[in-house]
Amino acid sequence: MALTQLTNHEIALHLARSLRAWRVSPTGAGMTQAALEAKSGVSGTSLKRFEKTGAITLRNLIALMRALGLVDRFEDLVPPANFVGPIARLEAEQAAKAKARQRAPRK
């Protein structure tokens, strides 16, 4: 699914559904809402609202991710400042190809 095609609300719902699927999956966390509430410290009301609407505070999201064993995934959200993006990489490749294709000067 291309997230760039979704609205902010749709992305929040997608995240909420993904975390809920991870929470209930036996190959994921395999937790009930009550167990996640107890482990994360996030209230049951906030957890239910998040899973239904995607609305959550950043601090509660971090607490849920930590309780689900997923907090290290936050490092993937923002690339490091020295990250070479795909456009810059493509431009560098095109410049290298153009330089390699230069003709020899005419005599």
N, C-alpha and C positions, 0 to 999 in steps of 0.2 A: 504494500500500500504506500503510495506516495504521499507523505505527510504534507508536502508543499501544496497539495491540491485541497487540503482540508482547512476549515475555519479553526480558530483557536478553541472554540467550544468542542468541535469534533475531535480535535487532538486530545483535549482533556478527557473526553469520554473514552477515546481509544486507550489512553494511558490507564484510566480507571479499570476498564475491562481487562486489560493485560495483567495488571496487578492482581485483580480478583482471580483471574484464571490461574496465575502463579500461586496465589494463596491457597486455593482449594485443590490444586493438582497434587496427587500423591508423589509425582516426580519433582514437584516444586517444593513449596513449603508445607503443604498438607495441613493447613491450619483452619480452624473455625474463626469466625469474626470475633468471638469472645476471647479466644486464645491470642489473636493478634492484638486485640484491645489491651489485654493484660501485659503482653510482652512489649508493646510499643509505648504504652501510656496515652495513646490517642483515644478519646472518648468513643463509645459505641455510636453515638449520634453522628460525630464527625466522620467516622469510618463508613457508616451506612450512607451518609450524604455523598461522600466521595465516590463510593462504588455505584451509586445511582446517577449522580449528576456530573461527576468529574471535578467538583468544587472542593478545594483543599488549600490550606496554607502551606507555604514552603516548609516550615518547621515540622508540621504534621507529616508531610510527604517524606521528609528525611527520616523521621521517626519510624514510619511504616517501612520504608526501604531498609533501614537498619535492622528492624525486627524480622524482615523477610530474608535477610542475608544478601541484600542487593545494593547496599549503600556504595560499594565500590564502583557501581555502574555510573555514578554521577560524574566520574572523571571523563567519561566518554561524551558528555554533553557539550563541552566547549573545548575546541582544540587549543593546543598551546599557541602562544603569540607568534612563535617562529614557524608555525605550521604552514606549509606551502599548499595552497588551495588548488582545486582542480583546474581553474581557469589559468592561474599562473603557471601551473605545470604544463598545460596544453600550449600556452604561448611560448614557453621555453623550448618545448619539443618542436614546434613549428619554426622557431628561429634557428634551431640546430639543423633542421632539414633544409631550410632555405640556404644556410651557409654552406652545407655540404653539396648543394646542387649548383653552386656558382660556376659559371663557365670560365674557362681559361681566357685570358685576354687575346684578342686577335693580333696576328702578326702583320 
